[in-house]
Amino acid sequence: MKNRTLTAVAAATTAAALLAACSGGTKAGSAGGGAKTLTLASVDQGSIEDVVKAFEKANPGVTVRYTTSGADQYQQQIRTQLSSGTAPDVMSVWPGNGNPAATYVLAKPGYLRDLSDRPWAAKMPPAIKSVAQYQGKTYTAIFGQNGIGAVYNQQAMADAGLTPPDTWTRLLAFCRAAKAKGTPAFALGIQDNWVTQLVLYGLVATTVYGPDRDFDQKMQAGQTTFAQSAWTTALNKYVTMEKTGCFQKNPLGTNYEASQQLAATGKTLGIVQGNWVIALLKQKNPKGTFTFKALPATDDPTTTLVPAAAGAGYGVNAKTKNPELALKFVDFVMSPQGMNLFAKKQGGLPALPDTGYQADPSLTELSTFIGANRTVPFMDQRWPNAKVQQTMLSGLQEIFSGQTTPEKLLKEMDTDYKAGS
């Protein structure tokens, strides 16, 4: 969305992403003084550690004090810290407008420093730049691109004698066959509500944007709604997957980390997630091989699209007392060394070209889809406010618990969307 909505789905997602690991940790640095100590809050657990070490090595005498936490916890905390003046120098920020810690949401009240003057800002591709900016100014250092799809455990697939499906009909048959073998197709950890969106975004990409790439513009113009569009088809397909047995028992009682464990150890054949999960699966099963594939939503493979967009990046606190050191850190994040470190640890792709990065073979299909322009942004990145996504996340949990219906949820999302920014 770590959604990668996501967005995230890049999140996802690191999204963040949007999307990120749910367990937290803290590294306390030495009690250095002044500009020699940088404070950092990150959702990139499992990858920020190596970046911090490299930054400290490149800047002798500098200590980075950092905390890591899951997306849900982080989004709740960072707004409180910013409003109370206790926020760190540098912090994770999602692209666009999809959640409480997204670029538009934090830049509008003046919480973020303008980064337009940084040397990397003008180099960002237009699609990434558009969601890193607010009112034409760049506020977020977006270091990677992420996609949402099905990540398969190759050893588990071989043991089950199954192959990744490429059509909707084959997907349901795959789920039935996997269930019959006692190994559910996909792990789903929707106890953490940000995870709920990932399967839906994977289905929406093809059902909504496949026939209409201008859907977002039509939504903005008031020419269509969630409830009156193919979002209804996508959400009903999500429900169909659940009823068909595509997921393990009790997804609502399974958190993100537990879902990783299921997929990594072969207790499920895979997981529908952002590509960032691959690095986490490899940590839990170093001998495992994991492959990213598009999640099919129709019976024509040539129409399949993948949600792929800018992942979560980093912003600088507008009130930081260490502006020079904070800027030096985000510049390092956006350097070839920084981007490649993140890409390697997260199993992603750098945001800027010409970094010399060799993509992991597990991402061959994602790279192909990006190169062929068969991707769409994480859906929430183009919504007018963060409330739409929050309503969707809680509503999806309520659908799984039988407390609401797809039709009711989409109407509630329409109400929030029409409320504007």
TORBA-748377 format. One line per 2 residues: number of its first residue (from 0); their letters; for each residue x, y, z of C-alpha. Coordinates in steps of 0.001 Angstrom, whole numbers. Example, Ala and Ser with C-alpha at 12.3 -4.5 7.8 and 13.67 -1.06 7.14 Angstrom:
2
0> as> 12300,-4500,7800; 13670,-1060,7140 .
This chain:
421
0> mk> 0,0,0; 4001,-1713,3071 .
2> nr> 313,-398,919; 3589,-1203,283 .
4> tl> -2301,1683,-977; -1202,1898,-283 .
6> ta> -985,3158,-1629; 1037,1531,-178 .
8> va> -1097,-501,-1921; 3329,1201,-1879 .
10> aa> 2405,1080,-178; 638,-977,546 .
12> tt> 2252,1074,1284; 5472,1489,2229 .
14> aa> 2702,2673,2118; 3288,2434,2766 .
16> al> 3584,1948,2946; 2650,3019,2469 .
18> la> 3296,188,3662; 5743,-1673,6667 .
20> ac> 6361,-4187,9410; 4080,-4032,12429 .
22> sg> 6552,-4756,15180; 8487,-1768,16453 .
24> gt> 11938,-1076,17727; 14222,1713,18857 .
26> ka> 17896,2345,18355; 19237,4748,20937 .
28> gs> 22333,6519,19741; 25006,8040,21909 .
30> ag> 24040,11241,23626; 25708,13448,21065 .
32> gg> 24999,17129,20945; 23428,19561,18543 .
34> ak> 23638,18901,14838; 25643,15715,15368 .
36> tl> 22527,13824,16429; 19638,13233,14018 .
38> tl> 16254,11929,15120; 14274,9760,12711 .
40> as> 10917,7951,12743; 10497,5255,10114 .
42> vd> 8094,2557,8978; 10837,852,6953 .
44> qg> 11724,-1771,9523; 14177,-4248,8080 .
46> si> 15673,-1764,5607; 16205,1558,7388 .
48> ed> 18820,-83,9604; 21300,-577,6756 .
50> vv> 20652,2916,5401; 21330,4463,8815 .
52> ka> 24566,2502,9185; 25740,3618,5745 .
54> fe> 24817,7239,6475; 26663,7226,9793 .
56> ka> 29696,5654,8126; 29689,8349,5444 .
58> np> 29366,11049,8121; 31814,10306,10970 .
60> gv> 30673,11700,14298; 26995,11704,13345 .
62> tv> 24549,9572,15328; 21047,8746,14116 .
64> ry> 18507,8009,16811; 15639,6201,15166 .
66> tt> 12417,4399,15934; 10511,1972,13732 .
68> sg> 6851,1050,13945; 3989,-314,11892 .
70> ad> 1958,1902,9592; -1181,2032,11755 .
72> qy> 691,2949,14929; 2955,5390,13122 .
74> qq> 144,7310,11434; -1583,7807,14768 .
76> qi> 1567,8999,16514; 3238,11280,13971 .
78> rt> 356,13761,13689; 265,14099,17473 .
80> ql> 4013,14648,17598; 3949,17229,14819 .
82> ss> 1118,19216,16364; 2781,19164,19798 .
84> gt> 6251,20070,18539; 7817,16758,19556 .
86> ap> 8262,15209,16105; 11666,13935,14926 .
88> dv> 13899,15731,12429; 13058,13287,9611 .
90> ms> 10004,11066,9260; 8323,8608,6944 .
92> vw> 5793,10292,4638; 3497,8604,2123 .
94> pg> 2881,9963,-1375; -296,11756,-2311 .
96> ng> -3272,12182,-43; -4345,8741,1104 .
98> np> -3653,8619,4840; -2961,10826,7896 .
100> aa> 805,10794,7204; 609,11487,3467 .
102> ty> 2325,14340,1644; -723,16563,1052 .
104> vl> -2034,16022,4559; 1230,16978,6281 .
106> ak> 2356,19704,3867; -923,21647,3902 .
108> pg> -694,22700,7595; 3026,23463,7187 .
110> yl> 4482,20475,8994; 7003,19624,6246 .
112> rd> 9981,21544,4884; 9991,22373,1170 .
114> ls> 12537,20103,-561; 12186,21575,-4047 .
116> dr> 15742,22915,-3970; 17327,19492,-3473 .
118> pw> 19337,18207,-6465; 17231,15046,-6828 .
120> aa> 13833,16784,-6809; 13867,17745,-10500 .
122> km> 14961,14242,-11513; 11889,12428,-10222 .
124> pp> 9676,10959,-12979; 6437,12937,-13476 .
126> ai> 4205,10229,-12003; 6286,10114,-8817 .
128> ks> 6825,13874,-8635; 3071,14486,-8787 .
130> va> 2469,12616,-5527; 5626,13941,-3815 .
132> qy> 4432,17532,-4238; 1819,19812,-2735 .
134> qg> 858,22954,-4678; 3838,22522,-6976 .
136> kt> 6464,22173,-4254; 8274,18913,-3408 .
138> yt> 7957,17756,191; 8725,14029,95 .
140> ai> 11905,12185,-842; 10450,9112,-2545 .
142> fg> 13189,6532,-2992; 11355,3554,-4455 .
144> qn> 8570,2162,-6567; 6364,-633,-5313 .
146> gi> 3722,-2922,-6729; 856,-4945,-5256 .
148> ga> 260,-8507,-6344; 451,-12159,-5368 .
150> vy> 3791,-13264,-3921; 4213,-17027,-4153 .
152> nq> 6372,-19367,-2091; 7963,-21383,-4887 .
154> qa> 8832,-24374,-2715; 5289,-24570,-1345 .
156> ma> 3889,-24267,-4852; 6099,-27115,-6070 .
158> da> 5037,-29312,-3150; 1389,-28611,-3975 .
160> gl> 1948,-29219,-7683; 334,-25892,-8566 .
162> tp> 1315,-22898,-10695; 358,-19205,-10443 .
164> pd> -3027,-18521,-12088; -3292,-15853,-14784 .
166> tw> -7085,-15526,-15076; -9931,-14993,-12622 .
168> tr> -11425,-18432,-13282; -8059,-20082,-12756 .
170> ll> -7514,-18058,-9598; -10670,-19467,-8006 .
172> af> -9741,-22983,-9172; -6281,-22455,-7698 .
174> cr> -7831,-21460,-4363; -10057,-24549,-4329 .
176> aa> -7170,-26851,-5185; -4928,-25291,-2543 .
178> ka> -7641,-25589,92; -8213,-29235,-822 .
180> kg> -4516,-29922,-265; -4712,-28368,3208 .
182> tp> -2562,-25367,2302; -4623,-22204,1712 .
184> af> -3661,-20108,-1283; -2970,-16796,442 .
186> al> -2193,-15532,3922; -4294,-12517,4884 .
188> gi> -3452,-10512,8008; -6281,-8005,8262 .
190> qd> -6124,-7643,12012; -3938,-4733,10880 .
192> nw> -6486,-2739,8937; -4089,-1297,6333 .
194> vt> -3661,-4822,4946; -7355,-5020,4027 .
196> ql> -6912,-2794,967; -4227,-4798,-842 .
198> vl> -6341,-7566,-2386; -8990,-5009,-3297 .
200> yg> -6467,-2712,-4997; -5084,-5673,-6940 .
202> lv> -8587,-6395,-8260; -9567,-2760,-8819 .
204> at> -6522,-2153,-11036; -7907,-4443,-13734 .
206> tv> -11673,-4261,-13232; -11859,-460,-12913 .
208> yg> -8827,948,-14714; -8483,-1754,-17358 .
210> pd> -11465,-458,-19327; -11133,3164,-18140 .
212> rd> -7736,4730,-17455; -9484,8075,-16917 .
214> fd> -11538,6837,-13969; -9825,9166,-11456 .
216> qk> -10510,12212,-13596; -14167,11186,-13907 .
218> mq> -14403,10794,-10136; -12912,14248,-9638 .
220> ag> -15377,15703,-12141; -18334,14063,-10415 .
222> qt> -19123,11922,-13460; -19052,8617,-11590 .
224> tf> -18900,7209,-8053; -17477,4197,-6255 .
226> aq> -20937,2684,-5843; -21897,3180,-9493 .
228> sa> -18661,1863,-10986; -16688,-1353,-11354 .
230> wt> -15467,-857,-7775; -18615,-2837,-6970 .
232> ta> -17370,-5671,-9196; -13924,-5641,-7601 .
234> ln> -15235,-5616,-4043; -17634,-8467,-4775 .
236> ky> -14719,-10437,-6248; -12814,-9880,-2994 .
238> vt> -15775,-11321,-1084; -15928,-14218,-3558 .
240> me> -12266,-14996,-2887; -12982,-15159,831 .
242> kt> -16017,-17408,351; -14058,-19661,-2026 .
244> gc> -11445,-20293,662; -8576,-18328,-881 .
246> fq> -7389,-17258,2581; -6502,-19026,5808 .
248> kn> -9034,-19308,8595; -9756,-16179,10625 .
250> pl> -7992,-13397,8671; -9369,-10905,11210 .
252> gt> -7444,-12711,13943; -4206,-12695,11949 .
254> ny> -1871,-9710,11963; 624,-8678,9294 .
256> ea> 3603,-10382,10891; 1713,-13622,11429 .
258> sq> 630,-13587,7785; 4277,-13267,6755 .
260> ql> 5111,-16317,8843; 2371,-18365,7168 .
262> aa> 3590,-17529,3664; 7299,-17764,4472 .
264> tg> 7035,-21239,5992; 4717,-22696,3357 .
266> kt> 1616,-22903,5528; 7,-20927,2731 .
268> lg> 1145,-20924,-887; 1613,-17200,-910 .
270> iv> 376,-13806,172; -1217,-10834,-1599 .
272> qg> 974,-7923,-594; 3311,-5242,-1810 .
274> nw> 6618,-6410,-3211; 8249,-5085,-32 .
276> vi> 7073,-8234,1735; 9568,-10365,-225 .
278> al> 12515,-9159,1831; 10579,-9877,5043 .
280> lk> 9685,-13389,3847; 13338,-14060,3072 .
282> qk> 14266,-12985,6589; 11876,-15573,7989 .
284> np> 12923,-18237,5489; 16395,-17520,4053 .
286> kg> 16280,-20685,1941; 12925,-19791,391 .
288> tf> 12293,-18475,-3110; 9476,-15998,-3602 .
290> tf> 8038,-14627,-6843; 5796,-11626,-7513 .
292> ka> 2912,-12137,-9965; -28,-9984,-10992 .
294> lp> -3344,-10798,-9296; -5808,-11644,-12095 .
296> at> -9323,-10209,-12034; -10681,-11135,-15493 .
298> dd> -10364,-14068,-17866; -8265,-12114,-20373 .
300> pt> -4636,-12009,-19159; -3795,-9265,-21657 .
302> tt> -6043,-6823,-19776; -4484,-7421,-16362 .
304> lv> -2999,-4336,-14711; -912,-4047,-11555 .
306> pa> -1141,-1326,-8895; 2355,137,-8949 .
308> aa> 3385,3515,-7704; 5653,5547,-5534 .
310> ga> 6205,4037,-2129; 6555,5826,1196 .
312> gy> 9493,8201,1427; 10897,10708,3906 .
314> gv> 10065,14285,4800; 11860,16855,6918 .
316> na> 10176,18409,9928; 9635,22092,9133 .
318> kt> 10585,22916,12732; 13684,20729,12942 .
320> kn> 16581,22223,14881; 19006,20288,12665 .
322> pe> 18002,21343,9140; 21416,20811,7548 .
324> la> 21786,17299,8953; 18171,16434,8116 .
326> lk> 18668,17566,4510; 21912,15649,4303 .
328> fv> 20041,12506,5354; 17243,12823,2774 .
330> df> 19859,13581,111; 21615,10353,1104 .
332> vm> 18303,8464,888; 17925,9777,-2672 .
334> sp> 21502,9010,-3698; 22187,5862,-5773 .
336> qg> 23697,4254,-2676; 20685,5042,-498 .
338> mn> 18053,4056,-3063; 19872,834,-3920 .
340> lf> 20189,-132,-250; 16455,322,210 .
342> ak> 15631,-1472,-3043; 17816,-4435,-2137 .
344> kq> 16436,-4841,1380; 12798,-4207,431 .
346> gg> 12796,-6137,-2825; 11727,-3024,-4691 .
348> lp> 12844,-754,-7507; 14588,2639,-7216 .
350> al> 12492,5746,-7888; 15138,7381,-10060 .
352> pd> 16780,5906,-13165; 20481,5244,-13669 .
354> tg> 21326,3988,-10180; 22972,854,-11545 .
356> yq> 20558,-1329,-9602; 19960,-4909,-10754 .
358> ad> 16418,-5904,-9826; 15844,-9132,-7946 .
360> ps> 14662,-11918,-10299; 11542,-12230,-8148 .
362> lt> 10405,-8876,-9555; 10721,-9732,-13240 .
364> el> 6972,-9575,-13827; 6577,-6308,-11913 .
366> st> 9430,-4741,-13904; 7815,-5955,-17119 .
368> fi> 4439,-4462,-16220; 6038,-1124,-15284 .
370> ga> 8016,-1045,-18531; 4899,-1851,-20581 .
372> nr> 2788,850,-18871; 449,-1798,-17497 .
374> tv> 252,-215,-14062; -1989,2244,-12240 .
376> pf> -1207,4337,-9137; -2251,3121,-5736 .
378> md> -5871,4240,-5678; -5833,6325,-2502 .
380> qr> -2980,8536,-3722; -5466,10455,-5886 .
382> wp> -8305,10754,-3407; -9178,14232,-2070 .
384> na> -8750,13390,1614; -7506,10695,3972 .
386> kv> -10990,9934,5339; -11943,7923,2224 .
388> qq> -9220,5391,2887; -9892,5190,6618 .
390> tm> -13573,4479,5932; -12586,1824,3400 .
392> ls> -10144,80,5763; -12532,-144,8693 .
394> gl> -15394,-1050,6351; -13461,-3941,4836 .
396> qe> -12870,-5346,8297; -16599,-5006,8952 .
398> if> -17388,-6879,5723; -15223,-9770,6901 .
400> sg> -16987,-9735,10277; -20431,-9570,8664 .
402> qt> -21251,-6115,10026; -21677,-4331,6695 .
404> tp> -22022,-4960,2960; -20006,-3946,-113 .
406> ek> -22830,-1696,-1282; -23036,165,2025 .
408> ll> -19260,590,2243; -18939,2060,-1245 .
410> ke> -21734,4558,-538; -19917,5638,2636 .
412> md> -16700,6079,640; -18638,8208,-1863 .
414> td> -19863,10448,932; -16318,10987,2208 .
416> yk> -14984,11539,-1320; -17582,14199,-2070 .
418> ag> -16604,16043,1106; -13431,17057,-731 .
420> s> -10139,18137,809 .
